[in-house]
Amino acid sequence: MKRLFHLEWRAMGCEVSIQLETEGDGHAILGAIPAQVESLEARLSRFRPQSELMEFNARAGEWVTVSDVLYANLSAAKHAARLTDGAFNPLVLPALIASGYDRTFAALTALETHRPIPAADWHGIELRSQPREVRIPPGSGVDLGGSAKGWTAERIADDLAASGACLVNFGGDLVARGAPHDQPGWQVTIVDPFSSAPLGSLWLCDASLVSSGVDFRRWMAKDGSAHHHIIDPHTGRSVETNVLTVTVHHPSAVTAEAYAKAVLLRGADEGLHWLDTRWDASGLVVRQDSAVLATPLFSSRFLSHSEQRIAL
């Protein structure tokens, strides 16, 4: 008989939770996941000086042979940049460091900031599949950030799918494979960032749902200026936007993450209209003025728990 198993822990700078419905030994299956995630984080984290990513960044301008894991993440990140015309740009690491985000968010206090550094052109990420080599422009640096979370969530979900239906959540990057018994999917609730009350829910099955925003990971510099972690790659500054949070539904978590950044940079109205033209993508925005907007496809999936009007 199938049973539902649940695991929670902290990894990749966020809370991670996994639900798995299986006839097998769910405790043993899930018990192996944290070590798997730790191995991936050790390769992909910019906050670990000895990570493969940071050793790669130290050789910017050179062709570097990389592992299958790092190659897959860099390839996915460049593809996401292409899909968003550079609104999502993995070469924002120097800009993040200049803004003061040079350590894990938990360690941030009032920091010195430096002159903004626009991100290098993402077209400068060069990949060779045989052998697996990558080169980035001299002086640039990669921050995989949310794309690595989405990629990892998908990898874990794909592995778990062999054992049963699962829902993997890496700090708001959700990936569902299959559906619990007698359900159309996993019911996922979206909350109001102002009140934490439910805005509504949707059924997630064989798809991804990613939320991003400027309501979290904010800090003050010593000069009194406010900063957050969503960087405009064209200016190197924290993006100025009327979007507070955005949630994107898409088959791919990495693409959903990139699309969420693109909506934040474009603003609520232009961003949602742009998103509505993407293949099999939909989304919902909560604006800074608390208005809730959604694309038509997202509205058709969304079970509203609020009296608030939701429209594009």
Phi and psi in degrees as GROMACS dihedral restraints (atoms count N, CA, C in turn):
[ dihedral_restraints ]
;  ai    aj    ak    al  type     phi  dphi    fc
    3     4     5     6     1   -73.5    20    10
    4     5     6     7     1   139.6    20    10
    6     7     8     9     1  -129.5    20    10
    7     8     9    10     1   156.1    20    10
    9    10    11    12     1   -98.7    20    10
   10    11    12    13     1   127.1    20    10
   12    13    14    15     1  -118.1    20    10
   13    14    15    16     1   151.5    20    10
   15    16    17    18     1  -138.9    20    10
   16    17    18    19     1   139.8    20    10
   18    19    20    21     1  -138.9    20    10
   19    20    21    22     1   137.4    20    10
   21    22    23    24     1  -134.5    20    10
   22    23    24    25     1   140.1    20    10
   24    25    26    27     1  -165.0    20    10
   25    26    27    28     1  -178.3    20    10
   27    28    29    30     1  -113.7    20    10
   28    29    30    31     1   131.8    20    10
   30    31    32    33     1  -157.2    20    10
   31    32    33    34     1   158.1    20    10
   33    34    35    36     1    51.9    20    10
   34    35    36    37     1    34.2    20    10
   36    37    38    39     1    71.5    20    10
   37    38    39    40     1    19.0    20    10
   39    40    41    42     1  -149.9    20    10
   40    41    42    43     1   169.4    20    10
   42    43    44    45     1   -80.3    20    10
   43    44    45    46     1   133.5    20    10
   45    46    47    48     1  -117.0    20    10
   46    47    48    49     1   135.1    20    10
   48    49    50    51     1  -138.0    20    10
   49    50    51    52     1   143.9    20    10
   51    52    53    54     1  -134.8    20    10
   52    53    54    55     1   133.5    20    10
   54    55    56    57     1  -116.4    20    10
   55    56    57    58     1   134.8    20    10
   57    58    59    60     1  -137.0    20    10
   58    59    60    61     1   125.6    20    10
   60    61    62    63     1  -103.6    20    10
   61    62    63    64     1   119.4    20    10
   63    64    65    66     1  -153.1    20    10
   64    65    66    67     1   157.8    20    10
   66    67    68    69     1   -88.5    20    10
   67    68    69    70     1   -11.3    20    10
   69    70    71    72     1   -85.4    20    10
   70    71    72    73     1  -167.0    20    10
   72    73    74    75     1   -83.0    20    10
   73    74    75    76     1    88.8    20    10
   75    76    77    78     1   -61.1    20    10
   76    77    78    79     1   -34.9    20    10
   78    79    80    81     1   -62.9    20    10
   79    80    81    82     1   -43.0    20    10
   81    82    83    84     1   -69.5    20    10
   82    83    84    85     1   -40.9    20    10
   84    85    86    87     1   -62.5    20    10
   85    86    87    88     1   -49.5    20    10
   87    88    89    90     1   -72.1    20    10
   88    89    90    91     1   -29.2    20    10
   90    91    92    93     1   -62.6    20    10
   91    92    93    94     1   -23.0    20    10
   93    94    95    96     1   -84.8    20    10
   94    95    96    97     1   -11.7    20    10
   96    97    98    99     1   -69.9    20    10
   97    98    99   100     1   -44.4    20    10
   99   100   101   102     1   -56.2    20    10
  100   101   102   103     1   -38.6    20    10
  102   103   104   105     1   -66.3    20    10
  103   104   105   106     1   -36.8    20    10
  105   106   107   108     1   -64.1    20    10
  106   107   108   109     1   -43.9    20    10
  108   109   110   111     1   -66.4    20    10
  109   110   111   112     1   -39.8    20    10
  111   112   113   114     1   -60.2    20    10
  112   113   114   115     1   -40.2    20    10
  114   115   116   117     1   -63.5    20    10
  115   116   117   118     1   -39.7    20    10
  117   118   119   120     1   -69.8    20    10
  118   119   120   121     1   -42.2    20    10
  120   121   122   123     1   -63.1    20    10
  121   122   123   124     1   -36.7    20    10
  123   124   125   126     1   -62.2    20    10
  124   125   126   127     1   -24.7    20    10
  126   127   128   129     1   -87.9    20    10
  127   128   129   130     1   -33.5    20    10
  129   130   131   132     1  -107.7    20    10
  130   131   132   133     1    -8.7    20    10
  132   133   134   135     1   -80.1    20    10
  133   134   135   136     1   134.7    20    10
  135   136   137   138     1   -83.3    20    10
  136   137   138   139     1    -8.7    20    10
  138   139   140   141     1   -92.1    20    10
  139   140   141   142     1     2.4    20    10
  141   142   143   144     1  -114.3    20    10
  142   143   144   145     1   108.6    20    10
  144   145   146   147     1   -56.5    20    10
  145   146   147   148     1   -28.5    20    10
  147   148   149   150     1   -94.7    20    10
  148   149   150   151     1     7.4    20    10
  150   151   152   153     1   -66.4    20    10
  151   152   153   154     1   157.1    20    10
  153   154   155   156     1   -60.7    20    10
  154   155   156   157     1   -37.6    20    10
  156   157   158   159     1   -60.6    20    10
  157   158   159   160     1   -47.0    20    10
  159   160   161   162     1   -71.8    20    10
  160   161   162   163     1   -32.1    20    10
  162   163   164   165     1   -65.7    20    10
  163   164   165   166     1   -36.6    20    10
  165   166   167   168     1   -65.0    20    10
  166   167   168   169     1   -46.4    20    10
  168   169   170   171     1   -59.9    20    10
  169   170   171   172     1   -33.9    20    10
  171   172   173   174     1   -65.7    20    10
  172   173   174   175     1   -14.8    20    10
  174   175   176   177     1  -112.1    20    10
  175   176   177   178     1    29.9    20    10
  177   178   179   180     1   -54.4    20    10
  178   179   180   181     1   134.9    20    10
  180   181   182   183     1    99.4    20    10
  181   182   183   184     1   -13.8    20    10
  183   184   185   186     1  -107.9    20    10
  184   185   186   187     1   155.6    20    10
  186   187   188   189     1   -76.7    20    10
  187   188   189   190     1   127.1    20    10
  189   190   191   192     1  -124.9    20    10
  190   191   192   193     1   130.6    20    10
  192   193   194   195     1   -77.9    20    10
  193   194   195   196     1   126.9    20    10
  195   196   197   198     1  -124.2    20    10
  196   197   198   199     1   165.9    20    10
  198   199   200   201     1   -71.3    20    10
  199   200   201   202     1   165.2    20    10
  201   202   203   204     1   -58.5    20    10
  202   203   204   205     1   -38.8    20    10
  204   205   206   207     1   -64.1    20    10
  205   206   207   208     1   -50.5    20    10
  207   208   209   210     1   -67.4    20    10
  208   209   210   211     1   -39.0    20    10
  210   211   212   213     1   -60.5    20    10
  211   212   213   214     1   -44.5    20    10
  213   214   215   216     1   -62.2    20    10
  214   215   216   217     1   -39.4    20    10
  216   217   218   219     1   -70.5    20    10
  217   218   219   220     1   -41.2    20    10
  219   220   221   222     1   -67.7    20    10
  220   221   222   223     1   -38.3    20    10
  222   223   224   225     1   -64.8    20    10
  223   224   225   226     1   -43.6    20    10
  225   226   227   228     1   -64.6    20    10
  226   227   228   229     1   -38.4    20    10
  228   229   230   231     1   -67.4    20    10
  229   230   231   232     1   -40.7    20    10
  231   232   233   234     1   -65.8    20    10
  232   233   234   235     1   -40.3    20    10
  234   235   236   237     1   -61.1    20    10
  235   236   237   238     1   -40.5    20    10
  237   238   239   240     1   -64.8    20    10
  238   239   240   241     1   -37.2    20    10
  240   241   242   243     1   -63.0    20    10
  241   242   243   244     1   -40.8    20    10
  243   244   245   246     1   -63.3    20    10
  244   245   246   247     1   -42.7    20    10
  246   247   248   249     1   -64.9    20    10
  247   248   249   250     1   -26.0    20    10
  249   250   251   252     1  -108.6    20    10
  250   251   252   253     1    12.1    20    10
  252   253   254   255     1    53.9    20    10
  253   254   255   256     1    35.2    20    10
  255   256   257   258     1    87.2    20    10
  256   257   258   259     1     0.2    20    10
  258   259   260   261     1   -62.0    20    10
  259   260   261   262     1   -38.0    20    10
  261   262   263   264     1   -96.6    20    10
  262   263   264   265     1   121.6    20    10
  264   265   266   267     1  -137.9    20    10
  265   266   267   268     1   113.3    20    10
  267   268   269   270     1   -69.8    20    10
  268   269   270   271     1    -8.1    20    10
  270   271   272   273     1   -89.4    20    10
  271   272   273   274     1    33.8    20    10
  273   274   275   276     1   -92.9    20    10
  274   275   276   277     1     3.6    20    10
  276   277   278   279     1   -55.9    20    10
  277   278   279   280     1   -48.7    20    10
  279   280   281   282     1   -58.8    20    10
  280   281   282   283     1   -35.1    20    10
  282   283   284   285     1   -66.9    20    10
  283   284   285   286     1   -41.6    20    10
  285   286   287   288     1   -62.1    20    10
  286   287   288   289     1   -43.9    20    10
  288   289   290   291     1   -65.2    20    10
  289   290   291   292     1   -41.6    20    10
  291   292   293   294     1   -62.8    20    10
  292   293   294   295     1   -31.0    20    10
  294   295   296   297     1   -79.2    20    10
  295   296   297   298     1    -5.4    20    10
  297   298   299   300     1   107.3    20    10
  298   299   300   301     1    -8.8    20    10
  300   301   302   303     1   -87.3    20    10
  301   302   303   304     1    68.3    20    10
  303   304   305   306     1  -107.2    20    10
  304   305   306   307     1     8.6    20    10
  306   307   308   309     1  -149.4    20    10
  307   308   309   310     1   174.2    20    10
  309   310   311   312     1   -58.6    20    10
  310   311   312   313     1   151.5    20    10
  312   313   314   315     1   -60.6    20    10
  313   314   315   316     1   -34.9    20    10
  315   316   317   318     1   -61.8    20    10
  316   317   318   319     1   -25.1    20    10
  318   319   320   321     1   -94.2    20    10
  319   320   321   322     1    -2.6    20    10
  321   322   323   324     1   -72.4    20    10
  322   323   324   325     1   136.7    20    10
  324   325   326   327     1  -132.3    20    10
  325   326   327   328     1  -152.2    20    10
  327   328   329   330     1   -73.8    20    10
  328   329   330   331     1   118.4    20    10
  330   331   332   333     1  -120.7    20    10
  331   332   333   334     1   158.6    20    10
  333   334   335   336     1   -75.6    20    10
  334   335   336   337     1   136.1    20    10
  336   337   338   339     1  -112.0    20    10
  337   338   339   340     1   164.7    20    10
  339   340   341   342     1  -128.5    20    10
  340   341   342   343     1   175.1    20    10
  342   343   344   345     1   -54.4    20    10
  343   344   345   346     1   132.7    20    10
  345   346   347   348     1   -57.2    20    10
  346   347   348   349     1   142.1    20    10
  348   349   350   351     1  -120.9    20    10
  349   350   351   352     1   106.3    20    10
  351   352   353   354     1   -57.9    20    10
  352   353   354   355     1   147.8    20    10
  354   355   356   357     1   -68.8    20    10
  355   356   357   358     1   148.0    20    10
  357   358   359   360     1   -65.7    20    10
  358   359   360   361     1   160.7    20    10
  360   361   362   363     1   -63.8    20    10
  361   362   363   364     1   122.7    20    10
  363   364   365   366     1   -63.1    20    10
  364   365   366   367     1   -22.5    20    10
  366   367   368   369     1   -60.3    20    10
  367   368   369   370     1   -20.4    20    10
  369   370   371   372     1   -76.5    20    10
  370   371   372   373     1    -1.6    20    10
  372   373   374   375     1   -80.2    20    10
  373   374   375   376     1   112.9    20    10
  375   376   377   378     1  -109.8    20    10
  376   377   378   379     1   136.4    20    10
  378   379   380   381     1  -128.5    20    10
  379   380   381   382     1   138.6    20    10
  381   382   383   384     1  -122.0    20    10
  382   383   384   385     1   122.9    20    10
  384   385   386   387     1   -77.4    20    10
  385   386   387   388     1   -28.3    20    10
  387   388   389   390     1  -133.7    20    10
  388   389   390   391     1   106.4    20    10
  390   391   392   393     1   -73.4    20    10
  391   392   393   394     1   172.9    20    10
  393   394   395   396     1   -75.8    20    10
  394   395   396   397     1    94.1    20    10
  396   397   398   399     1  -125.7    20    10
  397   398   399   400     1   146.6    20    10
  399   400   401   402     1  -138.0    20    10
  400   401   402   403     1   144.3    20    10
  402   403   404   405     1  -133.6    20    10
  403   404   405   406     1   137.2    20    10
  405   406   407   408     1  -119.0    20    10
  406   407   408   409     1   160.3    20    10
  408   409   410   411     1   -60.2    20    10
  409   410   411   412     1   146.6    20    10
  411   412   413   414     1   -55.9    20    10
  412   413   414   415     1   138.4    20    10
  414   415   416   417     1    82.2    20    10
  415   416   417   418     1    -5.1    20    10
  417   418   419   420     1   -94.1    20    10
  418   419   420   421     1   177.8    20    10
  420   421   422   423     1  -161.4    20    10
  421   422   423   424     1   146.3    20    10
  423   424   425   426     1   -98.4    20    10
  424   425   426   427     1   132.8    20    10
  426   427   428   429     1  -116.7    20    10
  427   428   429   430     1   112.3    20    10
  429   430   431   432     1   -79.0    20    10
  430   431   432   433     1   -27.4    20    10
  432   433   434   435     1    41.0    20    10
  433   434   435   436     1  -125.6    20    10
  435   436   437   438     1   -63.5    20    10
  436   437   438   439     1   -29.0    20    10
  438   439   440   441     1   -66.2    20    10
  439   440   441   442     1   -35.6    20    10
  441   442   443   444     1   -68.1    20    10
  442   443   444   445     1   -35.9    20    10
  444   445   446   447     1   -62.7    20    10
  445   446   447   448     1   -46.8    20    10
  447   448   449   450     1   -63.6    20    10
  448   449   450   451     1   -41.9    20    10
  450   451   452   453     1   -62.6    20    10
  451   452   453   454     1   -43.3    20    10
  453   454   455   456     1   -66.4    20    10
  454   455   456   457     1   -42.3    20    10
  456   457   458   459     1   -59.5    20    10
  457   458   459   460     1   -41.5    20    10
  459   460   461   462     1   -66.3    20    10
  460   461   462   463     1   -41.0    20    10
  462   463   464   465     1   -63.8    20    10
  463   464   465   466     1   -44.2    20    10
  465   466   467   468     1   -64.4    20    10
  466   467   468   469     1   -43.3    20    10
  468   469   470   471     1   -63.3    20    10
  469   470   471   472     1   -41.1    20    10
  471   472   473   474     1   -63.9    20    10
  472   473   474   475     1   -39.9    20    10
  474   475   476   477     1   -65.9    20    10
  475   476   477   478     1   -43.2    20    10
  477   478   479   480     1   -69.8    20    10
  478   479   480   481     1   -26.1    20    10
  480   481   482   483     1   -59.1    20    10
  481   482   483   484     1   -24.0    20    10
  483   484   485   486     1   -67.1    20    10
  484   485   486   487     1   -20.8    20    10
  486   487   488   489     1   -99.8    20    10
  487   488   489   490     1   -19.9    20    10
  489   490   491   492     1   157.0    20    10
  490   491   492   493     1  -178.3    20    10
  492   493   494   495     1   -66.4    20    10
  493   494   495   496     1   142.3    20    10
  495   496   497   498     1  -147.9    20    10
  496   497   498   499     1   157.0    20    10
  498   499   500   501     1  -131.1    20    10
  499   500   501   502     1   119.3    20    10
  501   502   503   504     1  -112.8    20    10
  502   503   504   505     1   129.8    20    10
  504   505   506   507     1  -128.4    20    10
  505   506   507   508     1   110.8    20    10
  507   508   509   510     1  -106.8    20    10
  508   509   510   511     1    89.0    20    10
  510   511   512   513     1    55.2    20    10
  511   512   513   514     1    39.9    20    10
  513   514   515   516     1   100.6    20    10
  514   515   516   517     1    -4.7    20    10
  516   517   518   519     1   -97.8    20    10
  517   518   519   520     1   104.0    20    10
  519   520   521   522     1  -105.3    20    10
  520   521   522   523     1   135.9    20    10
  522   523   524   525     1  -131.0    20    10
  523   524   525   526     1   125.7    20    10
  525   526   527   528     1  -112.4    20    10
  526   527   528   529     1   137.5    20    10
  528   529   530   531     1  -126.8    20    10
  529   530   531   532     1   120.0    20    10
  531   532   533   534     1    71.9    20    10
  532   533   534   535     1  -170.2    20    10
  534   535   536   537     1  -142.5    20    10
  535   536   537   538     1   148.4    20    10
  537   538   539   540     1   -61.4    20    10
  538   539   540   541     1   159.5    20    10
  540   541   542   543     1   -53.6    20    10
  541   542   543   544     1   129.9    20    10
  543   544   545   546     1    64.5    20    10
  544   545   546   547     1    21.6    20    10
  546   547   548   549     1  -124.0    20    10
  547   548   549   550     1   150.3    20    10
  549   550   551   552     1   -76.0    20    10
  550   551   552   553     1   -10.7    20    10
  552   553   554   555     1   172.3    20    10
  553   554   555   556     1  -166.7    20    10
  555   556   557   558     1   -92.6    20    10
  556   557   558   559     1   126.3    20    10
  558   559   560   561     1   -81.1    20    10
  559   560   561   562     1   119.8    20    10
  561   562   563   564     1  -116.1    20    10
  562   563   564   565     1   129.5    20    10
  564   565   566   567     1   -98.7    20    10
  565   566   567   568     1   136.7    20    10
  567   568   569   570     1  -106.7    20    10
  568   569   570   571     1   129.0    20    10
  570   571   572   573     1  -104.5    20    10
  571   572   573   574     1   155.1    20    10
  573   574   575   576     1   -73.9    20    10
  574   575   576   577     1   120.9    20    10
  576   577   578   579     1   -66.7    20    10
  577   578   579   580     1   -17.6    20    10
  579   580   581   582     1   -81.3    20    10
  580   581   582   583     1   -38.2    20    10
  582   583   584   585     1  -118.1    20    10
  583   584   585   586     1   -12.2    20    10
  585   586   587   588     1    66.4    20    10
  586   587   588   589     1     7.8    20    10
  588   589   590   591     1   -78.9    20    10
  589   590   591   592     1   152.7    20    10
  591   592   593   594     1   -65.0    20    10
  592   593   594   595     1   131.7    20    10
  594   595   596   597     1   -84.9    20    10
  595   596   597   598     1   -33.5    20    10
  597   598   599   600     1   165.3    20    10
  598   599   600   601     1  -172.4    20    10
  600   601   602   603     1  -146.4    20    10
  601   602   603   604     1   167.0    20    10
  603   604   605   606     1  -147.8    20    10
  604   605   606   607     1   163.7    20    10
  606   607   608   609     1   -94.0    20    10
  607   608   609   610     1   126.7    20    10
  609   610   611   612     1  -112.9    20    10
  610   611   612   613     1   121.9    20    10
  612   613   614   615     1  -144.4    20    10
  613   614   615   616     1   123.5    20    10
  615   616   617   618     1    50.3    20    10
  616   617   618   619     1    47.5    20    10
  618   619   620   621     1  -158.8    20    10
  619   620   621   622     1   177.1    20    10
  621   622   623   624     1  -124.5    20    10
  622   623   624   625     1   150.5    20    10
  624   625   626   627     1  -136.0    20    10
  625   626   627   628     1   119.5    20    10
  627   628   629   630     1  -123.3    20    10
  628   629   630   631     1   132.8    20    10
  630   631   632   633     1  -116.2    20    10
  631   632   633   634     1   139.9    20    10
  633   634   635   636     1  -144.2    20    10
  634   635   636   637     1   163.5    20    10
  636   637   638   639     1   179.8    20    10
  637   638   639   640     1   176.9    20    10
  639   640   641   642     1  -106.7    20    10
  640   641   642   643     1    13.6    20    10
  642   643   644   645     1   -86.7    20    10
  643   644   645   646     1    -4.7    20    10
  645   646   647   648     1  -137.4    20    10
  646   647   648   649     1   161.3    20    10
  648   649   650   651     1    55.2    20    10
  649   650   651   652     1    60.2    20    10
  651   652   653   654     1  -115.5    20    10
  652   653   654   655     1   150.8    20    10
  654   655   656   657     1  -152.2    20    10
  655   656   657   658     1   161.4    20    10
  657   658   659   660     1  -107.5    20    10
  658   659   660   661     1   134.4    20    10
  660   661   662   663     1   -83.2    20    10
  661   662   663   664     1   166.8    20    10
  663   664   665   666     1   -63.1    20    10
  664   665   666   667     1   -24.9    20    10
  666   667   668   669     1   -83.1    20    10
  667   668   669   670     1     3.3    20    10
  669   670   671   672     1    90.2    20    10
  670   671   672   673     1    -3.0    20    10
  672   673   674   675     1   -77.3    20    10
  673   674   675   676     1   146.5    20    10
  675   676   677   678     1   -95.9    20    10
  676   677   678   679     1   143.1    20    10
  678   679   680   681     1  -138.7    20    10
  679   680   681   682     1   155.2    20    10
  681   682   683   684     1  -141.8    20    10
  682   683   684   685     1   174.0    20    10
  684   685   686   687     1   -87.4    20    10
  685   686   687   688     1    -0.9    20    10
  687   688   689   690     1   -90.3    20    10
  688   689   690   691     1   105.5    20    10
  690   691   692   693     1   -97.4    20    10
  691   692   693   694     1   134.8    20    10
  693   694   695   696     1   -78.7    20    10
  694   695   696   697     1   111.7    20    10
  696   697   698   699     1   -63.8    20    10
  697   698   699   700     1   -20.4    20    10
  699   700   701   702     1   -78.4    20    10
  700   701   702   703     1   -28.2    20    10
  702   703   704   705     1  -110.8    20    10
  703   704   705   706     1   -23.4    20    10
  705   706   707   708     1    79.5    20    10
  706   707   708   709     1     5.4    20    10
  708   709   710   711     1  -104.7    20    10
  709   710   711   712     1   160.8    20    10
  711   712   713   714     1   -58.7    20    10
  712   713   714   715     1   132.1    20    10
  714   715   716   717     1   -65.0    20    10
  715   716   717   718     1   139.7    20    10
  717   718   719   720     1   -96.7    20    10
  718   719   720   721     1   120.9    20    10
  720   721   722   723     1  -150.1    20    10
  721   722   723   724     1   154.6    20    10
  723   724   725   726     1   -91.2    20    10
  724   725   726   727     1     5.4    20    10
  726   727   728   729     1   -90.7    20    10
  727   728   729   730     1   129.8    20    10
  729   730   731   732     1   -90.3    20    10
  730   731   732   733     1   -52.2    20    10
  732   733   734   735     1  -138.3    20    10
  733   734   735   736     1   153.0    20    10
  735   736   737   738     1  -138.0    20    10
  736   737   738   739     1   140.7    20    10
  738   739   740   741     1  -123.7    20    10
  739   740   741   742     1   128.6    20    10
  741   742   743   744     1  -122.0    20    10
  742   743   744   745     1   133.6    20    10
  744   745   746   747     1  -105.2    20    10
  745   746   747   748     1   128.1    20    10
  747   748   749   750     1  -161.8    20    10
  748   749   750   751     1   155.6    20    10
  750   751   752   753     1   -59.5    20    10
  751   752   753   754     1   -32.9    20    10
  753   754   755   756     1  -106.5    20    10
  754   755   756   757     1   129.2    20    10
  756   757   758   759     1   -69.0    20    10
  757   758   759   760     1   -36.6    20    10
  759   760   761   762     1   -65.2    20    10
  760   761   762   763     1   -43.0    20    10
  762   763   764   765     1   -66.1    20    10
  763   764   765   766     1   -41.6    20    10
  765   766   767   768     1   -60.1    20    10
  766   767   768   769     1   -40.7    20    10
  768   769   770   771     1   -61.5    20    10
  769   770   771   772     1   -45.5    20    10
  771   772   773   774     1   -64.8    20    10
  772   773   774   775     1   -42.5    20    10
  774   775   776   777     1   -63.8    20    10
  775   776   777   778     1   -36.9    20    10
  777   778   779   780     1   -61.5    20    10
  778   779   780   781     1   -42.9    20    10
  780   781   782   783     1   -63.2    20    10
  781   782   783   784     1   -39.4    20    10
  783   784   785   786     1   -63.7    20    10
  784   785   786   787     1   -39.9    20    10
  786   787   788   789     1   -65.5    20    10
  787   788   789   790     1   -42.5    20    10
  789   790   791   792     1   -58.6    20    10
  790   791   792   793     1   -43.0    20    10
  792   793   794   795     1   -70.7    20    10
  793   794   795   796     1   -35.3    20    10
  795   796   797   798     1   -80.9    20    10
  796   797   798   799     1   -21.8    20    10
  798   799   800   801     1    93.6    20    10
  799   800   801   802     1   165.1    20    10
  801   802   803   804     1   -59.9    20    10
  802   803   804   805     1   -56.6    20    10
  804   805   806   807     1   -69.4    20    10
  805   806   807   808     1   -53.6    20    10
  807   808   809   810     1   -63.0    20    10
  808   809   810   811     1   -40.1    20    10
  810   811   812   813     1   -63.8    20    10
  811   812   813   814     1   -43.6    20    10
  813   814   815   816     1   -70.6    20    10
  814   815   816   817     1   -36.8    20    10
  816   817   818   819     1   -63.8    20    10
  817   818   819   820     1   -41.1    20    10
  819   820   821   822     1   -63.1    20    10
  820   821   822   823     1   -45.3    20    10
  822   823   824   825     1   -61.3    20    10
  823   824   825   826     1   -35.7    20    10
  825   826   827   828     1   -65.8    20    10
  826   827   828   829     1   -17.0    20    10
  828   829   830   831     1   -92.3    20    10
  829   830   831   832     1    -4.6    20    10
  831   832   833   834     1   -82.1    20    10
  832   833   834   835     1   149.1    20    10
  834   835   836   837     1   -66.6    20    10
  835   836   837   838     1   124.7    20    10
  837   838   839   840     1    52.7    20    10
  838   839   840   841     1    34.5    20    10
  840   841   842   843     1  -118.1    20    10
  841   842   843   844     1   146.8    20    10
  843   844   845   846     1  -150.7    20    10
  844   845   846   847     1   162.9    20    10
  846   847   848   849     1  -163.9    20    10
  847   848   849   850     1   167.3    20    10
  849   850   851   852     1  -133.2    20    10
  850   851   852   853     1   139.4    20    10
  852   853   854   855     1  -123.0    20    10
  853   854   855   856     1   137.7    20    10
  855   856   857   858     1  -107.6    20    10
  856   857   858   859     1   117.7    20    10
  858   859   860   861     1   -79.2    20    10
  859   860   861   862     1   167.0    20    10
  861   862   863   864     1   -61.1    20    10
  862   863   864   865     1   -25.6    20    10
  864   865   866   867     1   -91.0    20    10
  865   866   867   868     1    10.8    20    10
  867   868   869   870     1    81.7    20    10
  868   869   870   871     1    -1.7    20    10
  870   871   872   873     1   -65.7    20    10
  871   872   873   874     1   145.3    20    10
  873   874   875   876     1  -114.6    20    10
  874   875   876   877     1   123.1    20    10
  876   877   878   879     1  -125.4    20    10
  877   878   879   880     1   150.4    20    10
  879   880   881   882     1  -149.4    20    10
  880   881   882   883     1   154.5    20    10
  882   883   884   885     1   -72.5    20    10
  883   884   885   886     1   157.0    20    10
  885   886   887   888     1   -56.6    20    10
  886   887   888   889     1   -41.2    20    10
  888   889   890   891     1   -65.0    20    10
  889   890   891   892     1   -40.5    20    10
  891   892   893   894     1   -65.4    20    10
  892   893   894   895     1   -42.5    20    10
  894   895   896   897     1   -59.0    20    10
  895   896   897   898     1   -35.2    20    10
  897   898   899   900     1   -70.3    20    10
  898   899   900   901     1   -22.9    20    10
  900   901   902   903     1   -92.4    20    10
  901   902   903   904     1   -17.9    20    10
  903   904   905   906     1   -90.5    20    10
  904   905   906   907     1   131.1    20    10
  906   907   908   909     1  -100.3    20    10
  907   908   909   910     1    99.4    20    10
  909   910   911   912     1   -70.3    20    10
  910   911   912   913     1   136.9    20    10
  912   913   914   915     1  -107.2    20    10
  913   914   915   916     1    11.3    20    10
  915   916   917   918     1  -129.6    20    10
  916   917   918   919     1   156.0    20    10
  918   919   920   921     1   -78.3    20    10
  919   920   921   922     1   -12.8    20    10
  921   922   923   924     1   -65.1    20    10
  922   923   924   925     1   139.1    20    10
  924   925   926   927     1   -71.8    20    10
  925   926   927   928     1   134.1    20    10
  927   928   929   930     1  -119.6    20    10
  928   929   930   931     1   116.8    20    10
  930   931   932   933     1  -155.2    20    10
  931   932   933   934     1   158.9    20    10
